[in-house]
Amino acid sequence: MNSVTPPSFLCQPGDLWDHLLSLSEFDLMASDGGSWNDLADFIQDQGLSSLVGSLPHSHPLMQTAPPLLIKHWREETARTKNRHRLNRVLTLRISRLLQAKDIDCFWIKGPVLYEQSYRSLFPRRYEDLDLVVRPEQVDVTLQVLVEAGYRRPHHPLVEKALRRFHFHTPLVHMQPAMTKLELHWHLIDFTNLYRIQLGDLFDRHHRGDPDAGVLPHMEANDQLLYLALHVAKHGLQNIKALKQGRPLEWYLSRAAGNRLSWFLDLALNLQHHGDVLDPERLKQRMHAWHIADEVQSSLSLTEMIFPGCGAQRLLSQLDFKHAYPEAGSQPAHKHQQQHDRLLSKGQEIQPTLIVRPARFIQLPAQLFPSPAKLQSYYQSPRLLTPLLYLTHPFHLFWKTLKVKQS
């Protein structure tokens, strides 16, 4: 896939903010404090504080916003830059220690995205460091991380339970100012219909060169698929909402569970890795991982939010017949009215949809998926579908309980 000429809003912080603001309902000329508070909350929720703090003094927002808000955004930007400098030193040191012990590893999100896509745009904020290792190397990796200053925050029994049922464990540094680290033995939780093979990711990953300042990271095609899946896992209603024809404003609401910064990760990834992305490999891996719906929804929304970023072109190359489902059906309109009524009656409960336990609302769909989804997951003929419905809940239960995942 050849790169496309990036839109101006993917090159300049001021143009990017103006574009994102045009997607919202905020009026910069509003003088009441409530409007500014709402705008500040929007910026915080969407992970855009350091973008706003990077705007030049001549930008209209910097000319009209309350001084205390401007100070907060500038300080947040400075903190993000300083924290990344510390994180860069720390992650490079950890990478050297791991490679010296022949431990395969790679970093995802956080410092990798900062270095690859954001250095010339604005400092991307991230809350933790995500390190992936092979399941059989978790114990020796933990020893190395303790040597690097991290400590295990859990009781041994809790840690054992996490190793059995989860896909990562958090570690905190002895120095409170240092960033929390999450040690992964898989990319994502196991209660799903995905078929991601971690061993294949390690076979293709880039070992980097810590001595030259390059972190170990995922191969470009794998990284793009992971970023698309990351968006879909947090925005767990995105696929359904696209089929219902919801307006763009809905995807930016708290109830949707999305962040503009996650879509921006995808858009910038398309821009900076367009020359090395291979549509045929992406297509093959997308179906092998069983994440076609997730990839389509994430790329479709990325194109809606950042038109011209290259997502539409990639959707066509991946043989999706349309960018996103047709909007405007009567059932979708009625569903939207019901949602709006619920939101108006109890808006305070809506943000709970973005919390991880809310993913349990997807459990029935995971246990009893549609016939087409079930056949696709098992790659089986239609005649076996009744048998699959009987055995699938046990398969999912066993998949979740397996101690070692590959």
VOGURO-86811 format. One record per residue (C-alpha): residue in one letter; x, y, z. Coordinates in Angstrom, 3 decimals. Layout:
BEGIN
+------+----------+----------+----------+
: rest :        u :        v :        w :
+------+----------+----------+----------+
:    a :        X :        Y :        Z :
...
+------+----------+----------+----------+
//
This chain:
BEGIN
+------+----------+----------+----------+
: rest :        u :        v :        w :
+------+----------+----------+----------+
:    m :    0.000 :    0.000 :    0.000 :
:    n :    1.551 :    3.298 :   -1.077 :
:    s :    1.226 :    6.280 :    1.237 :
:    v :   -1.192 :    9.053 :    0.384 :
:    t :   -0.668 :   12.786 :    0.765 :
:    p :   -1.711 :   13.535 :    4.358 :
:    p :   -4.426 :   16.101 :    5.014 :
:    s :   -3.120 :   19.304 :    6.584 :
:    f :   -4.823 :   18.477 :    9.880 :
:    l :   -2.511 :   15.481 :   10.273 :
:    c :    0.577 :   17.688 :    9.947 :
:    q :   -0.032 :   20.745 :   12.129 :
:    p :   -1.341 :   20.844 :   15.732 :
:    g :   -3.428 :   23.971 :   15.063 :
:    d :   -5.116 :   22.503 :   11.984 :
:    l :   -5.679 :   19.210 :   13.809 :
:    w :   -7.372 :   20.915 :   16.747 :
:    d :   -9.529 :   23.067 :   14.460 :
:    h :  -10.636 :   19.922 :   12.635 :
:    l :  -11.468 :   18.064 :   15.844 :
:    l :  -13.314 :   21.072 :   17.244 :
:    s :  -15.439 :   21.210 :   14.088 :
:    l :  -16.679 :   17.700 :   14.941 :
:    s :  -17.932 :   18.821 :   18.339 :
:    e :  -20.731 :   21.128 :   19.423 :
:    f :  -18.585 :   23.596 :   21.347 :
:    d :  -18.525 :   27.309 :   20.600 :
:    l :  -15.191 :   28.981 :   21.297 :
:    m :  -16.876 :   32.352 :   21.573 :
:    a :  -19.110 :   31.201 :   24.427 :
:    s :  -18.393 :   33.256 :   27.507 :
:    d :  -20.158 :   31.258 :   30.226 :
:    g :  -17.993 :   29.158 :   32.525 :
:    g :  -20.082 :   26.041 :   32.014 :
:    s :  -19.190 :   25.882 :   28.337 :
:    w :  -15.482 :   26.142 :   29.052 :
:    n :  -15.751 :   23.470 :   31.732 :
:    d :  -17.522 :   21.181 :   29.277 :
:    l :  -14.851 :   21.837 :   26.658 :
:    a :  -12.099 :   21.093 :   29.188 :
:    d :  -13.817 :   17.816 :   30.103 :
:    f :  -14.118 :   16.917 :   26.418 :
:    i :  -10.414 :   17.562 :   25.853 :
:    q :   -9.491 :   15.461 :   28.881 :
:    d :  -11.828 :   12.580 :   28.026 :
:    q :  -10.596 :   12.409 :   24.433 :
:    g :   -6.913 :   12.370 :   25.410 :
:    l :   -6.175 :   15.711 :   23.734 :
:    s :   -4.740 :   17.833 :   26.570 :
:    s :   -1.182 :   17.780 :   25.248 :
:    l :   -2.410 :   18.600 :   21.729 :
:    v :   -4.172 :   21.709 :   22.999 :
:    g :   -1.149 :   22.577 :   25.128 :
:    s :    0.983 :   22.509 :   21.972 :
:    l :   -1.056 :   25.179 :   20.183 :
:    p :    0.760 :   28.464 :   19.432 :
:    h :   -0.104 :   31.565 :   21.438 :
:    s :   -1.688 :   33.072 :   18.326 :
:    h :   -4.277 :   30.308 :   18.017 :
:    p :   -7.879 :   31.477 :   18.723 :
:    l :   -8.273 :   28.980 :   21.559 :
:    m :   -5.233 :   30.399 :   23.340 :
:    q :   -6.638 :   33.893 :   22.827 :
:    t :  -10.067 :   33.143 :   24.292 :
:    a :   -9.695 :   30.381 :   26.883 :
:    p :   -9.477 :   31.233 :   30.615 :
:    p :   -5.846 :   31.677 :   31.731 :
:    l :   -6.100 :   28.861 :   34.283 :
:    l :   -7.138 :   26.401 :   31.570 :
:    i :   -4.320 :   27.515 :   29.289 :
:    k :   -1.860 :   27.075 :   32.148 :
:    h :   -3.210 :   23.589 :   32.842 :
:    w :   -2.866 :   22.537 :   29.184 :
:    r :    0.662 :   23.931 :   28.891 :
:    e :    1.735 :   22.174 :   32.076 :
:    e :    0.161 :   18.917 :   30.913 :
:    t :    2.126 :   19.137 :   27.665 :
:    a :    5.380 :   19.743 :   29.513 :
:    r :    4.687 :   16.830 :   31.874 :
:    t :    3.954 :   14.531 :   28.937 :
:    k :    7.236 :   15.439 :   27.238 :
:    n :    9.267 :   14.983 :   30.420 :
:    r :    7.591 :   11.706 :   31.290 :
:    h :    8.273 :   10.342 :   27.820 :
:    r :   11.962 :   11.205 :   28.147 :
:    l :   12.101 :    9.180 :   31.363 :
:    n :   10.069 :    6.355 :   29.837 :
:    r :   12.317 :    6.230 :   26.811 :
:    v :   15.407 :    5.743 :   28.969 :
:    l :   13.615 :    3.141 :   31.092 :
:    t :   12.168 :    1.093 :   28.226 :
:    l :   15.486 :    1.051 :   26.357 :
:    r :   17.230 :   -0.172 :   29.516 :
:    i :   14.634 :   -2.905 :   30.066 :
:    s :   14.940 :   -3.945 :   26.424 :
:    r :   18.724 :   -4.305 :   26.770 :
:    l :   18.341 :   -6.385 :   29.931 :
:    l :   15.776 :   -8.681 :   28.319 :
:    q :   17.725 :   -9.157 :   25.112 :
:    a :   20.852 :   -9.938 :   27.123 :
:    k :   18.923 :  -12.885 :   28.602 :
:    d :   17.559 :  -13.932 :   25.177 :
:    i :   14.008 :  -12.974 :   26.105 :
:    d :   11.826 :  -12.119 :   23.120 :
:    c :    9.806 :   -8.973 :   23.740 :
:    f :    8.158 :   -6.019 :   22.070 :
:    w :    6.449 :   -2.838 :   23.246 :
:    i :    2.980 :   -1.779 :   22.137 :
:    k :    1.193 :    1.612 :   22.110 :
:    g :    2.738 :    4.249 :   24.417 :
:    p :    6.391 :    5.036 :   23.656 :
:    v :    6.371 :    3.171 :   20.328 :
:    l :    3.512 :    5.260 :   18.908 :
:    y :    5.053 :    8.430 :   20.347 :
:    e :    8.335 :    7.812 :   18.546 :
:    q :    6.831 :    6.554 :   15.287 :
:    s :    3.948 :    8.967 :   14.723 :
:    y :    3.786 :   11.871 :   17.154 :
:    r :    7.262 :   13.281 :   17.595 :
:    s :    6.744 :   15.969 :   14.923 :
:    l :    3.080 :   16.650 :   15.783 :
:    f :    2.494 :   16.852 :   19.530 :
:    p :    3.504 :   14.810 :   22.606 :
:    r :    1.127 :   11.856 :   22.895 :
:    r :    0.098 :   11.153 :   26.467 :
:    y :    0.070 :    7.563 :   27.736 :
:    e :   -0.566 :    6.246 :   31.231 :
:    d :    1.427 :    3.003 :   31.257 :
:    l :    4.067 :    0.962 :   29.461 :
:    d :    2.884 :   -2.206 :   27.719 :
:    l :    5.478 :   -4.957 :   27.330 :
:    v :    4.692 :   -8.267 :   25.598 :
:    v :    6.691 :  -11.464 :   26.172 :
:    r :    6.143 :  -15.142 :   25.462 :
:    p :    4.038 :  -16.899 :   28.160 :
:    e :    6.856 :  -19.289 :   29.038 :
:    q :    9.204 :  -16.346 :   29.688 :
:    v :    6.990 :  -14.415 :   32.116 :
:    d :    8.800 :  -15.560 :   35.274 :
:    v :   12.291 :  -14.659 :   34.083 :
:    t :   10.929 :  -11.372 :   32.715 :
:    l :    9.501 :  -10.523 :   36.125 :
:    q :   12.964 :  -11.023 :   37.626 :
:    v :   14.429 :   -8.596 :   35.093 :
:    l :   11.708 :   -6.025 :   35.783 :
:    v :   12.391 :   -6.242 :   39.520 :
:    e :   16.052 :   -5.576 :   38.708 :
:    a :   14.903 :   -2.500 :   36.735 :
:    g :   13.072 :   -1.127 :   39.773 :
:    y :    9.579 :   -2.579 :   39.465 :
:    r :    7.844 :   -4.586 :   42.150 :
:    r :    4.954 :   -6.969 :   42.026 :
:    p :    1.884 :   -5.234 :   43.470 :
:    h :   -0.155 :   -8.388 :   44.075 :
:    h :   -0.239 :  -11.166 :   46.611 :
:    p :    1.169 :  -14.390 :   45.071 :
:    l :   -2.309 :  -15.938 :   44.988 :
:    v :   -3.695 :  -12.915 :   43.148 :
:    e :   -0.810 :  -13.021 :   40.708 :
:    k :   -1.428 :  -16.706 :   40.109 :
:    a :   -5.089 :  -16.012 :   39.395 :
:    l :   -4.153 :  -13.246 :   36.946 :
:    r :   -1.758 :  -15.572 :   35.147 :
:    r :   -4.516 :  -18.129 :   34.747 :
:    f :   -7.494 :  -15.951 :   33.836 :
:    h :   -6.083 :  -12.716 :   32.425 :
:    f :   -3.574 :  -11.595 :   29.791 :
:    h :   -1.413 :   -9.082 :   31.669 :
:    t :   -0.383 :   -8.023 :   35.143 :
:    p :    0.405 :   -4.473 :   36.340 :
:    l :    3.650 :   -3.589 :   38.075 :
:    v :    4.511 :   -0.375 :   39.879 :
:    h :    7.963 :    1.180 :   40.145 :
:    m :    9.713 :    1.813 :   43.448 :
:    q :    9.932 :    5.464 :   42.408 :
:    p :    6.334 :    6.823 :   42.405 :
:    a :    7.121 :    9.257 :   39.591 :
:    m :    7.898 :    6.417 :   37.177 :
:    t :    5.225 :    5.044 :   34.877 :
:    k :    3.313 :    1.867 :   35.688 :
:    l :    4.176 :   -1.133 :   33.520 :
:    e :    1.798 :   -3.819 :   32.292 :
:    l :    3.455 :   -7.127 :   31.480 :
:    h :    1.504 :   -8.979 :   28.767 :
:    w :    1.669 :  -12.645 :   27.833 :
:    h :   -0.947 :  -12.066 :   25.153 :
:    l :   -2.318 :   -9.056 :   23.260 :
:    i :   -5.893 :   -9.320 :   24.461 :
:    d :   -8.192 :  -11.238 :   26.804 :
:    f :   -9.285 :  -14.743 :   25.882 :
:    t :  -13.076 :  -14.470 :   26.272 :
:    n :  -13.660 :  -13.650 :   22.624 :
:    l :  -13.881 :  -15.152 :   19.153 :
:    y :  -10.412 :  -14.073 :   18.027 :
:    r :   -7.682 :  -16.428 :   16.798 :
:    i :   -4.527 :  -14.386 :   17.419 :
:    q :   -1.379 :  -16.529 :   17.527 :
:    l :    1.211 :  -14.812 :   19.672 :
:    g :    4.023 :  -16.983 :   18.338 :
:    d :    3.426 :  -15.648 :   14.827 :
:    l :    3.731 :  -12.073 :   16.118 :
:    f :    7.094 :  -12.854 :   17.668 :
:    d :    8.281 :  -14.534 :   14.475 :
:    r :    7.619 :  -11.288 :   12.588 :
:    h :    8.391 :   -8.611 :   15.188 :
:    h :   11.266 :   -6.121 :   14.941 :
:    r :   13.887 :   -6.666 :   17.618 :
:    g :   14.860 :   -3.028 :   17.417 :
:    d :   18.238 :   -1.747 :   18.565 :
:    p :   18.157 :   -0.397 :   22.131 :
:    d :   21.746 :    0.861 :   21.844 :
:    a :   20.636 :    2.972 :   18.854 :
:    g :   17.475 :    4.140 :   20.619 :
:    v :   15.047 :    1.841 :   18.759 :
:    l :   12.601 :   -0.175 :   20.874 :
:    p :   11.488 :   -3.710 :   19.933 :
:    h :    8.073 :   -3.381 :   18.297 :
:    m :    5.458 :   -5.189 :   16.223 :
:    e :    5.725 :   -5.639 :   12.477 :
:    a :    3.860 :   -2.821 :   10.700 :
:    n :    0.918 :   -4.877 :    9.410 :
:    d :    0.417 :   -6.549 :   12.792 :
:    q :    0.555 :   -3.175 :   14.508 :
:    l :   -2.155 :   -1.691 :   12.313 :
:    l :   -4.452 :   -4.664 :   12.962 :
:    y :   -3.793 :   -4.406 :   16.684 :
:    l :   -4.590 :   -0.671 :   16.742 :
:    a :   -7.861 :   -1.330 :   14.896 :
:    l :   -8.723 :   -4.081 :   17.373 :
:    h :   -7.808 :   -1.811 :   20.297 :
:    v :  -10.322 :    0.785 :   19.095 :
:    a :  -13.029 :   -1.850 :   18.646 :
:    k :  -12.469 :   -3.435 :   22.059 :
:    h :  -12.869 :   -0.120 :   23.871 :
:    g :  -15.713 :    1.060 :   21.632 :
:    l :  -17.651 :   -2.127 :   22.164 :
:    q :  -20.795 :   -0.673 :   20.647 :
:    n :  -19.161 :    0.708 :   17.495 :
:    i :  -20.058 :   -2.186 :   15.177 :
:    k :  -23.668 :   -2.206 :   16.340 :
:    a :  -23.893 :    1.587 :   16.148 :
:    l :  -22.575 :    1.639 :   12.573 :
:    k :  -25.227 :   -0.866 :   11.542 :
:    q :  -27.833 :    1.337 :   13.214 :
:    g :  -26.608 :    4.411 :   11.357 :
:    r :  -25.733 :    6.516 :   14.390 :
:    p :  -24.385 :   10.019 :   13.689 :
:    l :  -20.722 :   10.857 :   14.153 :
:    e :  -21.493 :   12.882 :   17.303 :
:    w :  -22.544 :    9.713 :   19.096 :
:    y :  -19.121 :    8.096 :   18.715 :
:    l :  -17.566 :   11.089 :   20.478 :
:    s :  -19.917 :   10.852 :   23.467 :
:    r :  -18.919 :    9.292 :   26.765 :
:    a :  -21.491 :    6.539 :   26.315 :
:    a :  -19.620 :    5.227 :   23.264 :
:    g :  -16.383 :    4.534 :   25.144 :
:    n :  -14.179 :    5.901 :   22.353 :
:    r :  -11.331 :    8.381 :   22.403 :
:    l :  -10.360 :   10.587 :   19.508 :
:    s :   -6.722 :    9.879 :   20.335 :
:    w :   -7.203 :    6.161 :   19.525 :
:    f :   -8.606 :    6.983 :   16.085 :
:    l :   -5.741 :    9.416 :   15.610 :
:    d :   -3.318 :    6.557 :   16.357 :
:    l :   -4.821 :    4.668 :   13.428 :
:    a :   -4.852 :    7.661 :   11.080 :
:    l :   -1.221 :    8.533 :   11.783 :
:    n :   -0.203 :    4.891 :   11.521 :
:    l :   -1.672 :    4.796 :    8.020 :
:    q :    0.265 :    7.922 :    7.118 :
:    h :    3.631 :    6.881 :    8.517 :
:    h :    3.569 :    3.216 :    7.476 :
:    g :    1.625 :    3.416 :    4.225 :
:    d :    4.681 :    2.465 :    2.170 :
:    v :    5.212 :   -0.826 :    4.015 :
:    l :    1.616 :   -1.913 :    4.640 :
:    d :    0.672 :   -4.896 :    2.479 :
:    p :   -3.093 :   -5.225 :    1.802 :
:    e :   -2.769 :   -8.927 :    0.947 :
:    r :   -0.971 :   -9.699 :    4.185 :
:    l :   -3.412 :   -7.555 :    6.125 :
:    k :   -6.335 :   -9.374 :    4.545 :
:    q :   -4.878 :  -12.793 :    5.269 :
:    r :   -4.040 :  -11.971 :    8.888 :
:    m :   -7.336 :  -10.144 :    9.464 :
:    h :   -9.256 :  -13.294 :    8.556 :
:    a :   -6.793 :  -15.549 :   10.356 :
:    w :   -7.302 :  -13.492 :   13.536 :
:    h :  -11.076 :  -13.457 :   12.892 :
:    i :  -11.325 :   -9.685 :   13.338 :
:    a :  -12.721 :   -8.519 :    9.979 :
:    d :  -15.741 :   -6.762 :   11.558 :
:    e :  -13.514 :   -4.997 :   14.075 :
:    v :  -11.074 :   -3.829 :   11.407 :
:    q :  -13.879 :   -2.597 :    9.151 :
:    s :  -15.626 :   -0.646 :   11.910 :
:    s :  -12.420 :    0.956 :   13.211 :
:    l :  -11.165 :    1.970 :    9.763 :
:    s :  -14.621 :    3.226 :    8.780 :
:    l :  -14.849 :    5.481 :   11.817 :
:    t :  -11.271 :    6.652 :   11.346 :
:    e :  -12.155 :    7.751 :    7.811 :
:    m :  -15.307 :    9.492 :    9.079 :
:    i :  -13.294 :   11.419 :   11.679 :
:    f :  -10.169 :   12.019 :    9.577 :
:    p :  -11.301 :   12.061 :    5.930 :
:    g :   -8.468 :   11.533 :    3.482 :
:    c :   -6.209 :    9.751 :    5.975 :
:    g :   -6.033 :    6.607 :    3.824 :
:    a :   -8.510 :    4.427 :    5.728 :
:    q :  -11.050 :    4.497 :    2.875 :
:    r :   -8.431 :    3.380 :    0.405 :
:    l :   -7.349 :    0.526 :    2.652 :
:    l :  -10.971 :   -0.552 :    3.162 :
:    s :  -11.286 :   -0.947 :   -0.601 :
:    q :   -8.014 :   -2.862 :   -0.825 :
:    l :   -9.249 :   -5.225 :    1.891 :
:    d :  -12.293 :   -5.988 :   -0.293 :
:    f :  -14.929 :   -4.420 :    1.940 :
:    k :  -17.816 :   -3.543 :   -0.346 :
:    h :  -18.671 :   -0.374 :    1.536 :
:    a :  -16.926 :    1.798 :    4.069 :
:    y :  -19.671 :    1.417 :    6.671 :
:    p :  -23.302 :    0.245 :    6.776 :
:    e :  -25.949 :    2.433 :    5.256 :
:    a :  -27.520 :    4.858 :    7.717 :
:    g :  -31.005 :    6.149 :    8.212 :
:    s :  -33.123 :    3.030 :    8.683 :
:    q :  -36.333 :    3.391 :   10.670 :
:    p :  -35.342 :    0.770 :   13.302 :
:    a :  -32.054 :    2.591 :   13.872 :
:    h :  -33.899 :    5.893 :   14.216 :
:    k :  -36.237 :    4.414 :   16.828 :
:    h :  -33.323 :    2.870 :   18.705 :
:    q :  -31.585 :    6.242 :   18.759 :
:    q :  -34.716 :    7.870 :   20.198 :
:    q :  -34.870 :    5.219 :   22.940 :
:    h :  -31.178 :    5.745 :   23.705 :
:    d :  -31.653 :    9.507 :   23.935 :
:    r :  -34.561 :    9.071 :   26.346 :
:    l :  -32.484 :    6.771 :   28.548 :
:    l :  -29.580 :    9.195 :   28.459 :
:    s :  -31.794 :   12.123 :   29.473 :
:    k :  -33.246 :   10.180 :   32.406 :
:    g :  -30.006 :    8.810 :   33.806 :
:    q :  -26.999 :   10.334 :   32.130 :
:    e :  -24.805 :    9.605 :   35.114 :
:    i :  -24.977 :    5.850 :   34.490 :
:    q :  -23.912 :    6.042 :   30.855 :
:    p :  -20.165 :    6.439 :   31.445 :
:    t :  -20.186 :    2.998 :   33.102 :
:    l :  -20.323 :    1.598 :   29.574 :
:    i :  -16.691 :    2.522 :   29.088 :
:    v :  -15.559 :    0.606 :   32.179 :
:    r :  -14.042 :   -2.814 :   31.576 :
:    p :  -16.651 :   -4.834 :   33.558 :
:    a :  -19.230 :   -3.513 :   31.100 :
:    r :  -17.718 :   -5.918 :   28.595 :
:    f :  -19.723 :   -8.610 :   30.351 :
:    i :  -22.702 :   -7.301 :   28.394 :
:    q :  -21.015 :   -8.941 :   25.403 :
:    l :  -20.838 :  -12.344 :   27.068 :
:    p :  -24.148 :  -13.681 :   25.645 :
:    a :  -22.995 :  -12.765 :   22.135 :
:    q :  -19.679 :  -14.533 :   22.772 :
:    l :  -21.358 :  -17.685 :   24.087 :
:    f :  -24.115 :  -17.786 :   21.477 :
:    p :  -22.949 :  -15.876 :   18.369 :
:    s :  -24.835 :  -15.772 :   15.101 :
:    p :  -24.610 :  -18.872 :   12.897 :
:    a :  -22.444 :  -17.007 :   10.382 :
:    k :  -20.065 :  -15.814 :   13.107 :
:    l :  -19.838 :  -19.283 :   14.607 :
:    q :  -19.132 :  -20.931 :   11.245 :
:    s :  -16.518 :  -18.298 :   10.455 :
:    y :  -14.766 :  -18.734 :   13.795 :
:    y :  -14.511 :  -22.512 :   13.499 :
:    q :  -14.143 :  -22.411 :    9.704 :
:    s :  -16.715 :  -25.191 :    9.506 :
:    p :  -19.584 :  -26.098 :    7.139 :
:    r :  -23.128 :  -25.043 :    7.918 :
:    l :  -24.246 :  -28.620 :    8.647 :
:    l :  -22.140 :  -28.672 :   11.824 :
:    t :  -23.643 :  -25.481 :   13.268 :
:    p :  -26.080 :  -27.210 :   15.693 :
:    l :  -23.212 :  -29.259 :   17.114 :
:    l :  -21.050 :  -26.146 :   17.426 :
:    y :  -23.739 :  -24.394 :   19.472 :
:    l :  -23.575 :  -27.297 :   21.934 :
:    t :  -19.787 :  -27.365 :   22.234 :
:    h :  -18.860 :  -23.687 :   21.822 :
:    p :  -19.591 :  -22.529 :   25.419 :
:    f :  -17.280 :  -25.264 :   26.711 :
:    h :  -14.609 :  -24.290 :   24.185 :
:    l :  -14.775 :  -20.646 :   25.289 :
:    f :  -14.640 :  -21.681 :   28.945 :
:    w :  -11.569 :  -23.861 :   28.317 :
:    k :   -9.912 :  -21.163 :   26.195 :
:    t :  -10.289 :  -18.722 :   29.082 :
:    l :   -8.963 :  -21.153 :   31.694 :
:    k :   -5.858 :  -22.325 :   29.825 :
:    v :   -2.763 :  -21.527 :   31.810 :
:    k :   -0.469 :  -21.029 :   28.807 :
:    q :   -1.642 :  -19.265 :   25.678 :
:    s :    0.313 :  -19.231 :   22.435 :
+------+----------+----------+----------+
//
